[in-house]
Amino acid sequence: MKVVLYMAITANGYIAKENDETPWSDEEWDSFSNIAKKIGNLVIGRKTFEIMNQDDEFQQIGNPFTVIVSNKENNNSNFVNSPEQAIKLLEEKGFSEILVAGGGMLNSSFMQKGLVDEIYLDVEPFLFGKGIKLFADNEFETKLELLETKQLSKNTIQLHYRILK
Ligand SMILES: NC(=O)c1ccc[n+]([C@@H]2O[C@H](COP(=O)([O-])OP(=O)(O)OC[C@H]3O[C@@H](n4cnc5c(N)ncnc54)[C@H](OP(=O)(O)O)[C@@H]3O)[C@@H](O)[C@H]2O)c1
């Protein structure tokens, strides 16, 4: 199973403002949308799920099979309580690739458990003094190999890394 993490970030590594606002570009959204349609699934944290649901974003990205990670009890079978359970569920559904799409807390637990194979970072032309970090604070350190860089627009660069294990 290949696990791909995809995020838009500011040039200083934030994925959202403190109030959850995300001023990302249309080009970035199109790129994310394309990869979500290609992979056909999404693993997200409960908070990101609530935001995407409220903004009606699932339809825009082709209604991927969405798995939500949460510690809370939920009768919906798409809710699981760990990254490992998310991977297991998507394996059972026959997927060979998984798209991990935030937020910072979920990203961090996937990294801490060594479950990510590749990372795409769309670096948007912003700096935030505070906000939600790409990875919530956690114990891990990872070396990367740069696979590709792509200019998504005049001001937005995509970095594509492989995690060295
Ligand atoms: N820039 C981007 O590309 C991008 C992408 C996605 C999201 N975002 C932004 O990220 C922000 C949300 O990030 P966040 O870090 O606050 O929240 P999050 O990671 O989306 O959700 C956190 C919640 O997910 C559950 N969770 C996460 N890891 C878990 C684990 N290992 N085991 C069990 N449950 C786990 C917990 O849910 P319970 O509380 O239910 O237990 C936790 O409270 C939003 O502002 C959103 O807009 C940005």
PDBQT file of the ligand as one rigid body, heavy atoms in Angstrom, charges set to zero:
ROOT
HETATM    1  N1  LIG A 201      -3.629  23.213   3.767  1.00  0.00    +0.000 N 
HETATM    2  C1  LIG A 201      -4.243  22.098   3.514  1.00  0.00    +0.000 C 
HETATM    3  O1  LIG A 201      -3.987  21.469   2.473  1.00  0.00    +0.000 OA
HETATM    4  C2  LIG A 201      -5.218  21.550   4.518  1.00  0.00    +0.000 A 
HETATM    5  C3  LIG A 201      -5.728  20.285   4.330  1.00  0.00    +0.000 A 
HETATM    6  C4  LIG A 201      -6.599  19.762   5.292  1.00  0.00    +0.000 A 
HETATM    7  C5  LIG A 201      -6.924  20.508   6.406  1.00  0.00    +0.000 A 
HETATM    8  N2  LIG A 201      -6.413  21.746   6.553  1.00  0.00    +0.000 N 
HETATM    9  C6  LIG A 201      -6.723  22.535   7.755  1.00  0.00    +0.000 C 
HETATM   10  O2  LIG A 201      -6.282  21.829   8.899  1.00  0.00    +0.000 OA
HETATM   11  C7  LIG A 201      -7.059  22.253  10.011  1.00  0.00    +0.000 C 
HETATM   12  C8  LIG A 201      -7.473  21.030  10.819  1.00  0.00    +0.000 C 
HETATM   13  O3  LIG A 201      -6.305  20.421  11.340  1.00  0.00    +0.000 OA
HETATM   14  P1  LIG A 201      -6.239  19.918  12.843  1.00  0.00    +0.000 P 
HETATM   15  O4  LIG A 201      -4.859  19.433  13.081  1.00  0.00    +0.000 OA
HETATM   16  O5  LIG A 201      -6.780  20.977  13.739  1.00  0.00    +0.000 OA
HETATM   17  O6  LIG A 201      -7.314  18.737  12.873  1.00  0.00    +0.000 OA
HETATM   18  P2  LIG A 201      -7.473  17.343  12.061  1.00  0.00    +0.000 P 
HETATM   19  O7  LIG A 201      -6.170  16.621  12.003  1.00  0.00    +0.000 OA
HETATM   20  O8  LIG A 201      -8.205  17.601  10.803  1.00  0.00    +0.000 OA
HETATM   21  O9  LIG A 201      -8.500  16.615  13.029  1.00  0.00    +0.000 OA
HETATM   22  C9  LIG A 201      -8.129  16.380  14.363  1.00  0.00    +0.000 C 
HETATM   23  C10 LIG A 201      -9.019  15.323  14.909  1.00  0.00    +0.000 C 
HETATM   24  O10 LIG A 201      -8.902  14.130  14.129  1.00  0.00    +0.000 OA
HETATM   25  C11 LIG A 201      -8.871  12.995  14.975  1.00  0.00    +0.000 C 
HETATM   26  N3  LIG A 201      -7.557  12.379  14.923  1.00  0.00    +0.000 N 
HETATM   27  C12 LIG A 201      -6.435  12.860  14.329  1.00  0.00    +0.000 A 
HETATM   28  N4  LIG A 201      -5.432  11.980  14.445  1.00  0.00    +0.000 NA
HETATM   29  C13 LIG A 201      -5.948  10.917  15.108  1.00  0.00    +0.000 A 
HETATM   30  C14 LIG A 201      -5.410   9.669  15.529  1.00  0.00    +0.000 A 
HETATM   31  N5  LIG A 201      -4.131   9.341  15.280  1.00  0.00    +0.000 N 
HETATM   32  N6  LIG A 201      -6.194   8.801  16.201  1.00  0.00    +0.000 NA
HETATM   33  C15 LIG A 201      -7.501   9.102  16.438  1.00  0.00    +0.000 A 
HETATM   34  N7  LIG A 201      -8.076  10.276  16.069  1.00  0.00    +0.000 NA
HETATM   35  C16 LIG A 201      -7.291  11.164  15.412  1.00  0.00    +0.000 A 
HETATM   36  C17 LIG A 201      -9.255  13.507  16.348  1.00  0.00    +0.000 C 
HETATM   37  O11 LIG A 201     -10.676  13.531  16.331  1.00  0.00    +0.000 OA
HETATM   38  P3  LIG A 201     -11.641  13.467  17.629  1.00  0.00    +0.000 P 
HETATM   39  O12 LIG A 201     -11.477  14.781  18.299  1.00  0.00    +0.000 OA
HETATM   40  O13 LIG A 201     -12.992  13.265  17.026  1.00  0.00    +0.000 OA
HETATM   41  O14 LIG A 201     -11.164  12.309  18.457  1.00  0.00    +0.000 OA
HETATM   42  C18 LIG A 201      -8.691  14.913  16.323  1.00  0.00    +0.000 C 
HETATM   43  O15 LIG A 201      -9.287  15.773  17.255  1.00  0.00    +0.000 OA
HETATM   44  C19 LIG A 201      -8.239  23.026   9.456  1.00  0.00    +0.000 C 
HETATM   45  O16 LIG A 201      -8.008  24.396   9.645  1.00  0.00    +0.000 OA
HETATM   46  C20 LIG A 201      -8.211  22.718   7.962  1.00  0.00    +0.000 C 
HETATM   47  O17 LIG A 201      -8.703  23.761   7.186  1.00  0.00    +0.000 OA
HETATM   48  C21 LIG A 201      -5.566  22.282   5.637  1.00  0.00    +0.000 A 
ENDROOT
TORSDOF 0
